[in-house]
Amino acid sequence: MPDLDVADRASVQRVATVGPVPALLVSGTFDVKTGASWAKDVARDLSRSTAVQVPGIGHWVVPQSPCAQRVLASFLARPAAPDTACADGLEPQPFTIVPK
């Protein structure tokens, strides 16, 4: 394979995002694309962030979770103090297989 002489940009691309703007981080505990732990890492550097984990949901958290939808609507109405109460004690639905 030929040497393409492309500069290593990892140090620039992996710089933490920081800032005082309110941010909402909603993640599903079954997300295999961007794991729920990533949101915790990002939230550490955003001083006014709110991180919410929705159990039993994959990558498409907001479309699949009525709780995530409520949290998002609450964030849009009050970015500095979204209502995340619906996520407290939320349990994933049991995994079942229905025979045909």
Protein Blocks (a to p, Z undefined) as FASTA:
>chain_A
ZZehiacfklmmmgccedjbdcdddddfklcklgfklmmmmmmmmmkbccdddehiafkl
mlmmmklmmmmmmmmmmmmlccfklmgopacdddddddZZ
